[in-house]
């Protein structure tokens, strides 16, 4: 069970090393009480999530376009496993394709974020998304509120 007394446990799966670095630096600069775990691809992420005694993340930022096991592959596996029902999944992608947005919405992601091009905007997006009231956000979720814009 996830409680708010725990540090925010955040996962990021992204094959782009620069994007992982910028994300990590943004989290550090925000000085949030968190534990960030980074994965270079979908396979490493899913291998980690399948470990029996891991502490489940509060939120998982998931890149769509990764080689091998894609973000959509990971999302389908995550949503097929009831163990992860309370994990919020934020799609974090350079794509703003309507098809990608609709597919990830249908597959059960909680929010879709287009990767910002600028570091200060990245910090703002992370802060907003991490501090979001997920129970409220997901209770009224529809395709219009799914695509996050700031």
C-alpha positions as CSV (number, residue, x, y, z in Angstrom):
1,X,0.0,0.0,0.0
2,X,1.3,3.4,-1.0
3,X,1.1,6.1,1.8
4,X,1.9,9.8,1.5
5,X,4.4,9.6,4.4
6,X,6.7,7.7,2.1
7,X,9.0,9.6,-0.2
8,X,7.5,9.8,-3.7
9,X,8.7,6.8,-5.6
10,X,9.1,7.8,-9.3
11,X,10.2,5.6,-12.2
12,X,11.2,6.8,-15.6
13,X,11.7,4.4,-18.6
14,X,13.3,6.2,-21.5
15,X,15.8,5.0,-24.1
16,X,17.2,8.5,-24.6
17,X,20.1,9.1,-22.2
18,X,19.8,12.9,-22.5
19,X,16.1,12.8,-21.6
20,X,16.9,10.6,-18.6
21,X,19.6,13.0,-17.5
22,X,17.4,16.1,-17.9
23,X,14.5,14.4,-16.0
24,X,16.8,13.5,-13.2
25,X,18.3,17.0,-13.0
26,X,14.8,18.5,-13.0
27,X,13.7,16.3,-10.1
28,X,16.9,17.2,-8.2
29,X,16.3,20.9,-8.7
30,X,12.7,20.6,-7.5
31,X,14.0,19.3,-4.2
32,X,11.0,17.0,-3.7
33,X,11.1,14.2,-1.2
34,X,11.5,11.4,-3.7
35,X,13.3,8.3,-4.9
36,X,13.9,8.3,-8.7
37,X,14.7,5.1,-10.5
38,X,15.7,5.2,-14.2
39,X,15.5,2.5,-16.8
40,X,17.0,2.6,-20.3
41,X,14.3,0.5,-21.9
42,X,11.0,-1.3,-21.5
43,X,12.6,-4.7,-20.9
44,X,14.7,-3.4,-17.9
45,X,11.6,-1.7,-16.5
46,X,9.4,-4.8,-16.7
47,X,12.2,-7.0,-15.3
48,X,12.3,-4.6,-12.3
49,X,8.5,-4.5,-11.9
50,X,8.4,-8.3,-11.9
51,X,10.7,-8.6,-8.9
52,X,8.7,-9.9,-6.0
53,X,9.7,-7.6,-3.1
54,X,10.0,-4.2,-4.8
55,X,8.3,-1.1,-3.4
56,X,5.7,-0.1,-6.1
57,X,6.2,3.4,-7.6
58,X,3.7,6.1,-7.0
59,X,4.1,7.2,-10.6
60,X,5.8,5.8,-13.7
61,X,6.8,8.1,-16.5
62,X,6.9,5.9,-19.7
63,X,8.4,6.8,-23.0
64,X,6.5,5.4,-25.9
65,X,9.1,5.0,-28.6
66,X,11.7,2.6,-27.2
67,X,13.4,-0.2,-29.1
68,X,12.5,-3.7,-28.2
69,X,9.7,-3.5,-25.6
70,X,7.9,-0.2,-26.4
71,X,6.0,2.0,-23.9
72,X,2.7,0.7,-25.2
73,X,3.9,-2.9,-24.7
74,X,4.9,-2.1,-21.1
75,X,1.6,-0.3,-20.5
76,X,-0.4,-3.3,-21.6
77,X,1.6,-5.6,-19.3
78,X,1.3,-3.2,-16.4
79,X,-2.5,-2.8,-16.8
80,X,-3.0,-6.6,-17.2
81,X,-1.5,-7.2,-13.7
82,X,-3.7,-6.3,-10.8
83,X,-0.6,-5.8,-8.6
84,X,-0.1,-2.5,-10.4
85,X,-3.7,-1.2,-10.2
86,X,-2.7,1.7,-8.0
87,X,0.4,2.8,-10.0
88,X,-0.2,6.0,-12.0
89,X,1.2,5.8,-15.5
90,X,2.2,9.0,-17.3
91,X,3.0,8.5,-20.9
92,X,6.0,10.8,-21.5
93,X,6.7,11.1,-25.3
94,X,7.9,13.4,-28.1
95,X,4.9,12.2,-30.1
96,X,1.7,14.2,-30.1
97,X,0.0,11.9,-32.6
98,X,-3.7,11.5,-32.0
99,X,-3.4,7.8,-32.5
100,X,-0.7,7.5,-29.8
101,X,-2.8,9.6,-27.4
102,X,-5.9,7.5,-28.0
103,X,-4.1,4.1,-27.9
104,X,-2.5,4.9,-24.5
105,X,-5.8,6.3,-23.2
106,X,-7.6,3.1,-24.2
107,X,-4.8,0.9,-22.7
108,X,-5.2,2.5,-19.3
109,X,-2.5,5.2,-18.9
110,X,-3.5,8.0,-16.5
111,X,-2.1,11.0,-18.4
112,X,-0.2,11.8,-21.6
113,X,2.6,14.3,-21.5
114,X,4.4,15.6,-24.6
115,X,8.0,16.1,-23.6
116,X,8.8,19.8,-23.1
117,X,11.6,21.3,-25.2
118,X,12.9,23.5,-22.4
119,X,14.3,22.6,-19.0
120,X,12.2,25.1,-16.9
121,X,9.1,23.8,-18.6
122,X,10.2,20.2,-17.8
123,X,10.5,21.2,-14.1
124,X,7.0,22.8,-14.2
125,X,5.5,19.7,-15.9
126,X,7.1,17.3,-13.4
127,X,6.0,19.4,-10.4
128,X,2.4,19.6,-11.6
129,X,2.1,15.9,-12.5
130,X,3.8,14.6,-9.4
131,X,1.7,16.8,-7.1
132,X,-1.5,16.0,-9.0
133,X,-4.5,14.5,-7.0
134,X,-4.5,11.2,-8.9
135,X,-7.8,9.9,-7.4
136,X,-9.6,13.1,-8.5
137,X,-7.8,13.2,-11.9
138,X,-8.7,9.6,-12.8
139,X,-12.3,9.7,-11.5
140,X,-13.2,12.2,-14.3
141,X,-10.8,11.0,-16.9
142,X,-11.7,11.5,-20.5
143,X,-9.7,12.0,-23.6
144,X,-9.8,15.8,-23.2
145,X,-8.3,15.7,-19.7
146,X,-5.9,12.9,-20.5
147,X,-3.6,15.0,-22.7
148,X,-1.7,17.2,-20.3
149,X,-0.9,20.7,-21.4
150,X,0.6,23.5,-19.4
